[in-house]
Amino acid sequence: MNTVANNEPRMIAMSITEDLIIAELSDGRTIGVPLAWSWRLSEATPEQRKNFEIIGNGEGAHWPDVDEDISVRGMLSGVPARPSKKQATPS
């Protein structure tokens, strides 16, 4: 018999404060990244931030009101969202 265990980190809960995006993982860890890492969520209203769903069997979360997706893997590896073209400032 061949049994494969899935070692991918899985989100079981998500919350957002005024400053942080916080994920609770199935292995007991709680991780957080600055809200500023997501320009879409930074610009969203508190109501829009609360309206999310955990997607992909816990691989991440999706905010339909602002079309934002954040993965557990991205949070763990420290990859912030790219700024929008309208926010990018010329050098």
mmCIF file as gemmi writes it, N, C-alpha and C atoms, coordinates in Angstrom:
data_model
loop_
_atom_site.group_PDB
_atom_site.id
_atom_site.type_symbol
_atom_site.label_atom_id
_atom_site.label_alt_id
_atom_site.label_comp_id
_atom_site.label_asym_id
_atom_site.label_entity_id
_atom_site.label_seq_id
_atom_site.pdbx_PDB_ins_code
_atom_site.Cartn_x
_atom_site.Cartn_y
_atom_site.Cartn_z
_atom_site.occupancy
_atom_site.B_iso_or_equiv
_atom_site.pdbx_formal_charge
_atom_site.auth_seq_id
_atom_site.auth_asym_id
_atom_site.pdbx_PDB_model_num
ATOM 1 N N . MET Axp A 1 ? 0.839 -1.176 0 1 0 ? 1 A 1
ATOM 2 C CA . MET Axp A 1 ? 0 0 0 1 0 ? 1 A 1
ATOM 3 C C . MET Axp A 1 ? 0.884 1.24 0 1 0 ? 1 A 1
ATOM 4 N N . ASN Axp A 2 ? 0.532 2.221 -0.812 1 0 ? 2 A 1
ATOM 5 C CA . ASN Axp A 2 ? 1.3 3.45 -0.921 1 0 ? 2 A 1
ATOM 6 C C . ASN Axp A 2 ? 0.434 4.606 -0.446 1 0 ? 2 A 1
ATOM 7 N N . THR Axp A 3 ? 0.839 5.244 0.633 1 0 ? 3 A 1
ATOM 8 C CA . THR Axp A 3 ? 0.099 6.374 1.177 1 0 ? 3 A 1
ATOM 9 C C . THR Axp A 3 ? 0.956 7.622 1.058 1 0 ? 3 A 1
ATOM 10 N N . VAL Axp A 4 ? 0.383 8.663 0.483 1 0 ? 4 A 1
ATOM 11 C CA . VAL Axp A 4 ? 1.092 9.919 0.316 1 0 ? 4 A 1
ATOM 12 C C . VAL Axp A 4 ? 0.482 10.944 1.264 1 0 ? 4 A 1
ATOM 13 N N . ALA Axp A 5 ? 1.301 11.509 2.107 1 0 ? 5 A 1
ATOM 14 C CA . ALA Axp A 5 ? 0.84 12.559 3.016 1 0 ? 5 A 1
ATOM 15 C C . ALA Axp A 5 ? 1.059 13.911 2.349 1 0 ? 5 A 1
ATOM 16 N N . ASN Axp A 6 ? 0.104 14.79 2.508 1 0 ? 6 A 1
ATOM 17 C CA . ASN Axp A 6 ? 0.227 16.125 1.945 1 0 ? 6 A 1
ATOM 18 C C . ASN Axp A 6 ? 0.863 17.026 2.993 1 0 ? 6 A 1
ATOM 19 N N . ASN Axp A 7 ? 2.056 17.518 2.693 1 0 ? 7 A 1
ATOM 20 C CA . ASN Axp A 7 ? 2.771 18.381 3.623 1 0 ? 7 A 1
ATOM 21 C C . ASN Axp A 7 ? 2.598 19.863 3.311 1 0 ? 7 A 1
ATOM 22 N N . GLU Axp A 8 ? 1.762 20.193 2.353 1 0 ? 8 A 1
ATOM 23 C CA . GLU Axp A 8 ? 1.539 21.592 2.011 1 0 ? 8 A 1
ATOM 24 C C . GLU Axp A 8 ? 0.828 22.291 3.172 1 0 ? 8 A 1
ATOM 25 N N . PRO Axp A 9 ? 1.247 23.507 3.495 1 0 ? 9 A 1
ATOM 26 C CA . PRO Axp A 9 ? 0.553 24.249 4.556 1 0 ? 9 A 1
ATOM 27 C C . PRO Axp A 9 ? -0.868 24.582 4.127 1 0 ? 9 A 1
ATOM 28 N N . ARG Axp A 10 ? -1.814 24.434 5.04 1 0 ? 10 A 1
ATOM 29 C CA . ARG Axp A 10 ? -3.227 24.684 4.757 1 0 ? 10 A 1
ATOM 30 C C . ARG Axp A 10 ? -3.811 25.679 5.744 1 0 ? 10 A 1
ATOM 31 N N . MET Axp A 11 ? -4.547 26.639 5.218 1 0 ? 11 A 1
ATOM 32 C CA . MET Axp A 11 ? -5.208 27.651 6.024 1 0 ? 11 A 1
ATOM 33 C C . MET Axp A 11 ? -6.539 27.091 6.525 1 0 ? 11 A 1
ATOM 34 N N . ILE Axp A 12 ? -6.815 27.307 7.807 1 0 ? 12 A 1
ATOM 35 C CA . ILE Axp A 12 ? -8.118 26.907 8.341 1 0 ? 12 A 1
ATOM 36 C C . ILE Axp A 12 ? -8.943 28.106 8.788 1 0 ? 12 A 1
ATOM 37 N N . ALA Axp A 13 ? -8.285 29.258 8.965 1 0 ? 13 A 1
ATOM 38 C CA . ALA Axp A 13 ? -8.986 30.489 9.339 1 0 ? 13 A 1
ATOM 39 C C . ALA Axp A 13 ? -8.143 31.68 8.897 1 0 ? 13 A 1
ATOM 40 N N . MET Axp A 14 ? -8.829 32.812 8.691 1 0 ? 14 A 1
ATOM 41 C CA . MET Axp A 14 ? -8.171 34.029 8.222 1 0 ? 14 A 1
ATOM 42 C C . MET Axp A 14 ? -8.822 35.211 8.922 1 0 ? 14 A 1
ATOM 43 N N . SER Axp A 15 ? -8.011 36.207 9.269 1 0 ? 15 A 1
ATOM 44 C CA . SER Axp A 15 ? -8.544 37.453 9.813 1 0 ? 15 A 1
ATOM 45 C C . SER Axp A 15 ? -7.65 38.599 9.348 1 0 ? 15 A 1
ATOM 46 N N . ILE Axp A 16 ? -8.227 39.788 9.389 1 0 ? 16 A 1
ATOM 47 C CA . ILE Axp A 16 ? -7.482 40.975 8.99 1 0 ? 16 A 1
ATOM 48 C C . ILE Axp A 16 ? -7.692 42.045 10.054 1 0 ? 16 A 1
ATOM 49 N N . THR Axp A 17 ? -6.593 42.608 10.519 1 0 ? 17 A 1
ATOM 50 C CA . THR Axp A 17 ? -6.657 43.737 11.438 1 0 ? 17 A 1
ATOM 51 C C . THR Axp A 17 ? -6.377 45.003 10.638 1 0 ? 17 A 1
ATOM 52 N N . GLU Axp A 18 ? -6.243 46.118 11.324 1 0 ? 18 A 1
ATOM 53 C CA . GLU Axp A 18 ? -5.917 47.364 10.618 1 0 ? 18 A 1
ATOM 54 C C . GLU Axp A 18 ? -4.528 47.315 9.999 1 0 ? 18 A 1
ATOM 55 N N . ASP Axp A 19 ? -3.676 46.401 10.494 1 0 ? 19 A 1
ATOM 56 C CA . ASP Axp A 19 ? -2.29 46.367 10.04 1 0 ? 19 A 1
ATOM 57 C C . ASP Axp A 19 ? -1.813 45.031 9.494 1 0 ? 19 A 1
ATOM 58 N N . LEU Axp A 20 ? -2.54 43.94 9.774 1 0 ? 20 A 1
ATOM 59 C CA . LEU Axp A 20 ? -2.045 42.597 9.452 1 0 ? 20 A 1
ATOM 60 C C . LEU Axp A 20 ? -3.077 41.733 8.743 1 0 ? 20 A 1
ATOM 61 N N . ILE Axp A 21 ? -2.568 40.824 7.91 1 0 ? 21 A 1
ATOM 62 C CA . ILE Axp A 21 ? -3.342 39.722 7.34 1 0 ? 21 A 1
ATOM 63 C C . ILE Axp A 21 ? -2.856 38.484 8.095 1 0 ? 21 A 1
ATOM 64 N N . ILE Axp A 22 ? -3.748 37.809 8.805 1 0 ? 22 A 1
ATOM 65 C CA . ILE Axp A 22 ? -3.365 36.719 9.697 1 0 ? 22 A 1
ATOM 66 C C . ILE Axp A 22 ? -4.044 35.425 9.255 1 0 ? 22 A 1
ATOM 67 N N . ALA Axp A 23 ? -3.246 34.372 9.139 1 0 ? 23 A 1
ATOM 68 C CA . ALA Axp A 23 ? -3.775 33.055 8.761 1 0 ? 23 A 1
ATOM 69 C C . ALA Axp A 23 ? -3.447 32.043 9.856 1 0 ? 23 A 1
ATOM 70 N N . GLU Axp A 24 ? -4.445 31.243 10.205 1 0 ? 24 A 1
ATOM 71 C CA . GLU Axp A 24 ? -4.227 30.113 11.102 1 0 ? 24 A 1
ATOM 72 C C . GLU Axp A 24 ? -4.096 28.873 10.228 1 0 ? 24 A 1
ATOM 73 N N . LEU Axp A 25 ? -3.044 28.11 10.454 1 0 ? 25 A 1
ATOM 74 C CA . LEU Axp A 25 ? -2.761 26.94 9.624 1 0 ? 25 A 1
ATOM 75 C C . LEU Axp A 25 ? -3.18 25.659 10.332 1 0 ? 25 A 1
ATOM 76 N N . SER Axp A 26 ? -3.416 24.644 9.536 1 0 ? 26 A 1
ATOM 77 C CA . SER Axp A 26 ? -3.879 23.361 10.067 1 0 ? 26 A 1
ATOM 78 C C . SER Axp A 26 ? -2.85 22.676 10.956 1 0 ? 26 A 1
ATOM 79 N N . ASP Axp A 27 ? -1.568 23.06 10.834 1 0 ? 27 A 1
ATOM 80 C CA . ASP Axp A 27 ? -0.532 22.446 11.666 1 0 ? 27 A 1
ATOM 81 C C . ASP Axp A 27 ? -0.332 23.172 12.996 1 0 ? 27 A 1
ATOM 82 N N . GLY Axp A 28 ? -1.185 24.162 13.283 1 0 ? 28 A 1
ATOM 83 C CA . GLY Axp A 28 ? -1.116 24.87 14.55 1 0 ? 28 A 1
ATOM 84 C C . GLY Axp A 28 ? -0.41 26.209 14.501 1 0 ? 28 A 1
ATOM 85 N N . ARG Axp A 29 ? 0.263 26.516 13.399 1 0 ? 29 A 1
ATOM 86 C CA . ARG Axp A 29 ? 0.943 27.804 13.285 1 0 ? 29 A 1
ATOM 87 C C . ARG Axp A 29 ? -0.049 28.911 12.965 1 0 ? 29 A 1
ATOM 88 N N . THR Axp A 30 ? 0.29 30.113 13.407 1 0 ? 30 A 1
ATOM 89 C CA . THR Axp A 30 ? -0.407 31.332 13.021 1 0 ? 30 A 1
ATOM 90 C C . THR Axp A 30 ? 0.647 32.22 12.378 1 0 ? 30 A 1
ATOM 91 N N . ILE Axp A 31 ? 0.352 32.677 11.164 1 0 ? 31 A 1
ATOM 92 C CA . ILE Axp A 31 ? 1.301 33.529 10.442 1 0 ? 31 A 1
ATOM 93 C C . ILE Axp A 31 ? 0.613 34.834 10.071 1 0 ? 31 A 1
ATOM 94 N N . GLY Axp A 32 ? 1.392 35.871 9.951 1 0 ? 32 A 1
ATOM 95 C CA . GLY Axp A 32 ? 0.844 37.162 9.58 1 0 ? 32 A 1
ATOM 96 C C . GLY Axp A 32 ? 1.805 37.928 8.697 1 0 ? 32 A 1
ATOM 97 N N . VAL Axp A 33 ? 1.233 38.738 7.825 1 0 ? 33 A 1
ATOM 98 C CA . VAL Axp A 33 ? 2.017 39.628 6.971 1 0 ? 33 A 1
ATOM 99 C C . VAL Axp A 33 ? 1.381 41.017 7.054 1 0 ? 33 A 1
ATOM 100 N N . PRO Axp A 34 ? 2.153 42.053 6.766 1 0 ? 34 A 1
ATOM 101 C CA . PRO Axp A 34 ? 1.594 43.405 6.805 1 0 ? 34 A 1
ATOM 102 C C . PRO Axp A 34 ? 0.458 43.577 5.797 1 0 ? 34 A 1
ATOM 103 N N . LEU Axp A 35 ? -0.581 44.28 6.199 1 0 ? 35 A 1
ATOM 104 C CA . LEU Axp A 35 ? -1.69 44.57 5.292 1 0 ? 35 A 1
ATOM 105 C C . LEU Axp A 35 ? -1.183 45.315 4.061 1 0 ? 35 A 1
ATOM 106 N N . ALA Axp A 36 ? -0.151 46.114 4.225 1 0 ? 36 A 1
ATOM 107 C CA . ALA Axp A 36 ? 0.414 46.886 3.106 1 0 ? 36 A 1
ATOM 108 C C . ALA Axp A 36 ? 0.94 45.993 1.99 1 0 ? 36 A 1
ATOM 109 N N . TRP Axp A 37 ? 1.17 44.707 2.26 1 0 ? 37 A 1
ATOM 110 C CA . TRP Axp A 37 ? 1.629 43.794 1.215 1 0 ? 37 A 1
ATOM 111 C C . TRP Axp A 37 ? 0.571 43.61 0.131 1 0 ? 37 A 1
ATOM 112 N N . SER Axp A 38 ? -0.674 43.879 0.444 1 0 ? 38 A 1
ATOM 113 C CA . SER Axp A 38 ? -1.745 43.775 -0.551 1 0 ? 38 A 1
ATOM 114 C C . SER Axp A 38 ? -2.333 45.164 -0.768 1 0 ? 38 A 1
ATOM 115 N N . TRP Axp A 39 ? -1.964 45.803 -1.855 1 0 ? 39 A 1
ATOM 116 C CA . TRP Axp A 39 ? -2.5 47.138 -2.112 1 0 ? 39 A 1
ATOM 117 C C . TRP Axp A 39 ? -4.013 47.096 -2.275 1 0 ? 39 A 1
ATOM 118 N N . ARG Axp A 40 ? -4.543 46.001 -2.822 1 0 ? 40 A 1
ATOM 119 C CA . ARG Axp A 40 ? -5.996 45.911 -2.972 1 0 ? 40 A 1
ATOM 120 C C . ARG Axp A 40 ? -6.695 45.885 -1.613 1 0 ? 40 A 1
ATOM 121 N N . LEU Axp A 41 ? -6.184 45.088 -0.689 1 0 ? 41 A 1
ATOM 122 C CA . LEU Axp A 41 ? -6.795 45.027 0.638 1 0 ? 41 A 1
ATOM 123 C C . LEU Axp A 41 ? -6.516 46.297 1.429 1 0 ? 41 A 1
ATOM 124 N N . SER Axp A 42 ? -5.375 46.917 1.213 1 0 ? 42 A 1
ATOM 125 C CA . SER Axp A 42 ? -5.07 48.182 1.887 1 0 ? 42 A 1
ATOM 126 C C . SER Axp A 42 ? -6.067 49.261 1.505 1 0 ? 42 A 1
ATOM 127 N N . GLU Axp A 43 ? -6.499 49.254 0.241 1 0 ? 43 A 1
ATOM 128 C CA . GLU Axp A 43 ? -7.441 50.252 -0.252 1 0 ? 43 A 1
ATOM 129 C C . GLU Axp A 43 ? -8.9 49.859 -0.026 1 0 ? 43 A 1
ATOM 130 N N . ALA Axp A 44 ? -9.152 48.62 0.375 1 0 ? 44 A 1
ATOM 131 C CA . ALA Axp A 44 ? -10.517 48.123 0.548 1 0 ? 44 A 1
ATOM 132 C C . ALA Axp A 44 ? -11.153 48.653 1.829 1 0 ? 44 A 1
ATOM 133 N N . THR Axp A 45 ? -12.472 48.648 1.848 1 0 ? 45 A 1
ATOM 134 C CA . THR Axp A 45 ? -13.195 49.029 3.061 1 0 ? 45 A 1
ATOM 135 C C . THR Axp A 45 ? -13.134 47.861 4.058 1 0 ? 45 A 1
ATOM 136 N N . PRO Axp A 46 ? -13.391 48.122 5.324 1 0 ? 46 A 1
ATOM 137 C CA . PRO Axp A 46 ? -13.43 47.021 6.302 1 0 ? 46 A 1
ATOM 138 C C . PRO Axp A 46 ? -14.442 45.934 5.914 1 0 ? 46 A 1
ATOM 139 N N . GLU Axp A 47 ? -15.562 46.322 5.346 1 0 ? 47 A 1
ATOM 140 C CA . GLU Axp A 47 ? -16.564 45.346 4.91 1 0 ? 47 A 1
ATOM 141 C C . GLU Axp A 47 ? -16.029 44.468 3.788 1 0 ? 47 A 1
ATOM 142 N N . GLN Axp A 48 ? -15.326 45.074 2.837 1 0 ? 48 A 1
ATOM 143 C CA . GLN Axp A 48 ? -14.737 44.31 1.741 1 0 ? 48 A 1
ATOM 144 C C . GLN Axp A 48 ? -13.663 43.358 2.255 1 0 ? 48 A 1
ATOM 145 N N . ARG Axp A 49 ? -12.903 43.779 3.237 1 0 ? 49 A 1
ATOM 146 C CA . ARG Axp A 49 ? -11.86 42.926 3.805 1 0 ? 49 A 1
ATOM 147 C C . ARG Axp A 49 ? -12.446 41.719 4.522 1 0 ? 49 A 1
ATOM 148 N N . LYS Axp A 50 ? -13.608 41.896 5.12 1 0 ? 50 A 1
ATOM 149 C CA . LYS Axp A 50 ? -14.262 40.793 5.842 1 0 ? 50 A 1
ATOM 150 C C . LYS Axp A 50 ? -14.881 39.768 4.9 1 0 ? 50 A 1
ATOM 151 N N . ASN Axp A 51 ? -15.151 40.161 3.662 1 0 ? 51 A 1
ATOM 152 C CA . ASN Axp A 51 ? -15.815 39.282 2.704 1 0 ? 51 A 1
ATOM 153 C C . ASN Axp A 51 ? -14.78 38.479 1.92 1 0 ? 51 A 1
ATOM 154 N N . PHE Axp A 52 ? -14.379 37.346 2.471 1 0 ? 52 A 1
ATOM 155 C CA . PHE Axp A 52 ? -13.403 36.477 1.809 1 0 ? 52 A 1
ATOM 156 C C . PHE Axp A 52 ? -13.844 35.035 1.955 1 0 ? 52 A 1
ATOM 157 N N . GLU Axp A 53 ? -13.218 34.18 1.15 1 0 ? 53 A 1
ATOM 158 C CA . GLU Axp A 53 ? -13.445 32.746 1.284 1 0 ? 53 A 1
ATOM 159 C C . GLU Axp A 53 ? -12.109 32.027 1.205 1 0 ? 53 A 1
ATOM 160 N N . ILE Axp A 54 ? -11.98 30.97 1.99 1 0 ? 54 A 1
ATOM 161 C CA . ILE Axp A 54 ? -10.792 30.129 1.912 1 0 ? 54 A 1
ATOM 162 C C . ILE Axp A 54 ? -10.95 29.249 0.682 1 0 ? 54 A 1
ATOM 163 N N . ILE Axp A 55 ? -9.922 29.19 -0.148 1 0 ? 55 A 1
ATOM 164 C CA . ILE Axp A 55 ? -10.01 28.49 -1.428 1 0 ? 55 A 1
ATOM 165 C C . ILE Axp A 55 ? -8.988 27.359 -1.524 1 0 ? 55 A 1
ATOM 166 N N . GLY Axp A 56 ? -9.225 26.471 -2.472 1 0 ? 56 A 1
ATOM 167 C CA . GLY Axp A 56 ? -8.266 25.427 -2.804 1 0 ? 56 A 1
ATOM 168 C C . GLY Axp A 56 ? -7.913 24.514 -1.648 1 0 ? 56 A 1
ATOM 169 N N . ASN Axp A 57 ? -8.885 24.096 -0.877 1 0 ? 57 A 1
ATOM 170 C CA . ASN Axp A 57 ? -8.63 23.202 0.26 1 0 ? 57 A 1
ATOM 171 C C . ASN Axp A 57 ? -7.654 23.827 1.258 1 0 ? 57 A 1
ATOM 172 N N . GLY Axp A 58 ? -7.757 25.158 1.412 1 0 ? 58 A 1
ATOM 173 C CA . GLY Axp A 58 ? -6.918 25.853 2.371 1 0 ? 58 A 1
ATOM 174 C C . GLY Axp A 58 ? -5.618 26.395 1.822 1 0 ? 58 A 1
ATOM 175 N N . GLU Axp A 59 ? -5.451 26.39 0.509 1 0 ? 59 A 1
ATOM 176 C CA . GLU Axp A 59 ? -4.208 26.899 -0.089 1 0 ? 59 A 1
ATOM 177 C C . GLU Axp A 59 ? -4.103 28.42 0.003 1 0 ? 59 A 1
ATOM 178 N N . GLY Axp A 60 ? -5.234 29.086 0.157 1 0 ? 60 A 1
ATOM 179 C CA . GLY Axp A 60 ? -5.219 30.536 0.224 1 0 ? 60 A 1
ATOM 180 C C . GLY Axp A 60 ? -6.599 31.089 0.48 1 0 ? 60 A 1
ATOM 181 N N . ALA Axp A 61 ? -6.738 32.398 0.249 1 0 ? 61 A 1
ATOM 182 C CA . ALA Axp A 61 ? -8.01 33.089 0.435 1 0 ? 61 A 1
ATOM 183 C C . ALA Axp A 61 ? -8.269 33.997 -0.763 1 0 ? 61 A 1
ATOM 184 N N . HIS Axp A 62 ? -9.556 34.224 -1.026 1 0 ? 62 A 1
ATOM 185 C CA . HIS Axp A 62 ? -9.986 35.074 -2.137 1 0 ? 62 A 1
ATOM 186 C C . HIS Axp A 62 ? -10.978 36.11 -1.617 1 0 ? 62 A 1
ATOM 187 N N . TRP Axp A 63 ? -10.79 37.358 -2.02 1 0 ? 63 A 1
ATOM 188 C CA . TRP Axp A 63 ? -11.686 38.466 -1.701 1 0 ? 63 A 1
ATOM 189 C C . TRP Axp A 63 ? -12.374 38.881 -2.998 1 0 ? 63 A 1
ATOM 190 N N . PRO Axp A 64 ? -13.629 38.459 -3.22 1 0 ? 64 A 1
ATOM 191 C CA . PRO Axp A 64 ? -14.293 38.745 -4.491 1 0 ? 64 A 1
ATOM 192 C C . PRO Axp A 64 ? -14.575 40.228 -4.721 1 0 ? 64 A 1
ATOM 193 N N . ASP Axp A 65 ? -14.814 40.992 -3.661 1 0 ? 65 A 1
ATOM 194 C CA . ASP Axp A 65 ? -15.142 42.408 -3.84 1 0 ? 65 A 1
ATOM 195 C C . ASP Axp A 65 ? -13.979 43.22 -4.397 1 0 ? 65 A 1
ATOM 196 N N . VAL Axp A 66 ? -12.749 42.767 -4.15 1 0 ? 66 A 1
ATOM 197 C CA . VAL Axp A 66 ? -11.572 43.505 -4.62 1 0 ? 66 A 1
ATOM 198 C C . VAL Axp A 66 ? -10.684 42.653 -5.528 1 0 ? 66 A 1
ATOM 199 N N . ASP Axp A 67 ? -11.156 41.461 -5.881 1 0 ? 67 A 1
ATOM 200 C CA . ASP Axp A 67 ? -10.447 40.537 -6.776 1 0 ? 67 A 1
ATOM 201 C C . ASP Axp A 67 ? -9.011 40.288 -6.308 1 0 ? 67 A 1
ATOM 202 N N . GLU Axp A 68 ? -8.866 39.91 -5.046 1 0 ? 68 A 1
ATOM 203 C CA . GLU Axp A 68 ? -7.549 39.635 -4.475 1 0 ? 68 A 1
ATOM 204 C C . GLU Axp A 68 ? -7.463 38.182 -4.034 1 0 ? 68 A 1
ATOM 205 N N . ASP Axp A 69 ? -6.322 37.574 -4.273 1 0 ? 69 A 1
ATOM 206 C CA . ASP Axp A 69 ? -6.019 36.219 -3.818 1 0 ? 69 A 1
ATOM 207 C C . ASP Axp A 69 ? -4.694 36.259 -3.078 1 0 ? 69 A 1
ATOM 208 N N . ILE Axp A 70 ? -4.642 35.589 -1.931 1 0 ? 70 A 1
ATOM 209 C CA . ILE Axp A 70 ? -3.403 35.473 -1.173 1 0 ? 70 A 1
ATOM 210 C C . ILE Axp A 70 ? -3.224 34.007 -0.82 1 0 ? 70 A 1
ATOM 211 N N . SER Axp A 71 ? -2.043 33.466 -1.126 1 0 ? 71 A 1
ATOM 212 C CA . SER Axp A 71 ? -1.768 32.062 -0.832 1 0 ? 71 A 1
ATOM 213 C C . SER Axp A 71 ? -0.959 31.932 0.454 1 0 ? 71 A 1
ATOM 214 N N . VAL Axp A 72 ? -1.119 30.794 1.114 1 0 ? 72 A 1
ATOM 215 C CA . VAL Axp A 72 ? -0.315 30.493 2.293 1 0 ? 72 A 1
ATOM 216 C C . VAL Axp A 72 ? 1.153 30.445 1.891 1 0 ? 72 A 1
ATOM 217 N N . ARG Axp A 73 ? 1.428 29.816 0.782 1 0 ? 73 A 1
ATOM 218 C CA . ARG Axp A 73 ? 2.815 29.719 0.305 1 0 ? 73 A 1
ATOM 219 C C . ARG Axp A 73 ? 3.42 31.11 0.104 1 0 ? 73 A 1
ATOM 220 N N . GLY Axp A 74 ? 2.669 32.043 -0.471 1 0 ? 74 A 1
ATOM 221 C CA . GLY Axp A 74 ? 3.153 33.405 -0.658 1 0 ? 74 A 1
ATOM 222 C C . GLY Axp A 74 ? 3.407 34.108 0.667 1 0 ? 74 A 1
ATOM 223 N N . MET Axp A 75 ? 2.508 33.888 1.632 1 0 ? 75 A 1
ATOM 224 C CA . MET Axp A 75 ? 2.711 34.491 2.951 1 0 ? 75 A 1
ATOM 225 C C . MET Axp A 75 ? 3.969 33.931 3.605 1 0 ? 75 A 1
ATOM 226 N N . LEU Axp A 76 ? 4.173 32.629 3.505 1 0 ? 76 A 1
ATOM 227 C CA . LEU Axp A 76 ? 5.335 31.998 4.121 1 0 ? 76 A 1
ATOM 228 C C . LEU Axp A 76 ? 6.645 32.39 3.447 1 0 ? 76 A 1
ATOM 229 N N . SER Axp A 77 ? 6.6 32.61 2.136 1 0 ? 77 A 1
ATOM 230 C CA . SER Axp A 77 ? 7.833 32.942 1.425 1 0 ? 77 A 1
ATOM 231 C C . SER Axp A 77 ? 8.098 34.444 1.377 1 0 ? 77 A 1
ATOM 232 N N . GLY Axp A 78 ? 7.153 35.237 1.87 1 0 ? 78 A 1
ATOM 233 C CA . GLY Axp A 78 ? 7.381 36.676 1.933 1 0 ? 78 A 1
ATOM 234 C C . GLY Axp A 78 ? 7.262 37.376 0.605 1 0 ? 78 A 1
ATOM 235 N N . VAL Axp A 79 ? 6.21 37.055 -0.149 1 0 ? 79 A 1
ATOM 236 C CA . VAL Axp A 79 ? 6.023 37.641 -1.472 1 0 ? 79 A 1
ATOM 237 C C . VAL Axp A 79 ? 4.827 38.598 -1.444 1 0 ? 79 A 1
ATOM 238 N N . PRO Axp A 80 ? 5.08 39.91 -1.356 1 0 ? 80 A 1
ATOM 239 C CA . PRO Axp A 80 ? 3.962 40.855 -1.385 1 0 ? 80 A 1
ATOM 240 C C . PRO Axp A 80 ? 3.375 40.979 -2.789 1 0 ? 80 A 1
ATOM 241 N N . ALA Axp A 81 ? 2.147 41.472 -2.862 1 0 ? 81 A 1
ATOM 242 C CA . ALA Axp A 81 ? 1.497 41.694 -4.16 1 0 ? 81 A 1
ATOM 243 C C . ALA Axp A 81 ? 2.218 42.813 -4.899 1 0 ? 81 A 1
ATOM 244 N N . ARG Axp A 82 ? 2.283 42.683 -6.207 1 0 ? 82 A 1
ATOM 245 C CA . ARG Axp A 82 ? 2.863 43.745 -7.027 1 0 ? 82 A 1
ATOM 246 C C . ARG Axp A 82 ? 1.916 44.938 -7.02 1 0 ? 82 A 1
ATOM 247 N N . PRO Axp A 83 ? 2.459 46.155 -6.991 1 0 ? 83 A 1
ATOM 248 C CA . PRO Axp A 83 ? 1.581 47.329 -7.036 1 0 ? 83 A 1
ATOM 249 C C . PRO Axp A 83 ? 0.91 47.449 -8.4 1 0 ? 83 A 1
ATOM 250 N N . SER Axp A 84 ? -0.25 48.084 -8.4 1 0 ? 84 A 1
ATOM 251 C CA . SER Axp A 84 ? -0.939 48.297 -9.667 1 0 ? 84 A 1
ATOM 252 C C . SER Axp A 84 ? -0.118 49.255 -10.517 1 0 ? 84 A 1
ATOM 253 N N . LYS Axp A 85 ? -0.352 49.237 -11.811 1 0 ? 85 A 1
ATOM 254 C CA . LYS Axp A 85 ? 0.375 50.146 -12.709 1 0 ? 85 A 1
ATOM 255 C C . LYS Axp A 85 ? 0.069 51.587 -12.385 1 0 ? 85 A 1
ATOM 256 N N . LYS Axp A 86 ? -1.164 51.865 -11.959 1 0 ? 86 A 1
ATOM 257 C CA . LYS Axp A 86 ? -1.509 53.241 -11.628 1 0 ? 86 A 1
ATOM 258 C C . LYS Axp A 86 ? -0.823 53.716 -10.346 1 0 ? 86 A 1
ATOM 259 N N . GLN Axp A 87 ? -0.433 52.772 -9.47 1 0 ? 87 A 1
ATOM 260 C CA . GLN Axp A 87 ? 0.266 53.133 -8.241 1 0 ? 87 A 1
ATOM 261 C C . GLN Axp A 87 ? 1.765 53.239 -8.431 1 0 ? 87 A 1
ATOM 262 N N . ALA Axp A 88 ? 2.287 52.561 -9.427 1 0 ? 88 A 1
ATOM 263 C CA . ALA Axp A 88 ? 3.736 52.573 -9.653 1 0 ? 88 A 1
ATOM 264 C C . ALA Axp A 88 ? 4.166 53.991 -10.004 1 0 ? 88 A 1
ATOM 265 N N . THR Axp A 89 ? 5.205 54.442 -9.364 1 0 ? 89 A 1
ATOM 266 C CA . THR Axp A 89 ? 5.683 55.798 -9.63 1 0 ? 89 A 1
ATOM 267 C C . THR Axp A 89 ? 6.922 55.731 -10.505 1 0 ? 89 A 1
ATOM 268 N N . PRO Axp A 90 ? 7.041 56.614 -11.463 1 0 ? 90 A 1
ATOM 269 C CA . PRO Axp A 90 ? 8.216 56.618 -12.34 1 0 ? 90 A 1
ATOM 270 C C . PRO Axp A 90 ? 9.466 56.948 -11.539 1 0 ? 90 A 1
ATOM 271 N N . SER Axp A 91 ? 10.566 56.346 -11.939 1 0 ? 91 A 1
ATOM 272 C CA . SER Axp A 91 ? 11.85 56.616 -11.254 1 0 ? 91 A 1
ATOM 273 C C . SER Axp A 91 ? 12.563 57.767 -11.862 1 0 ? 91 A 1
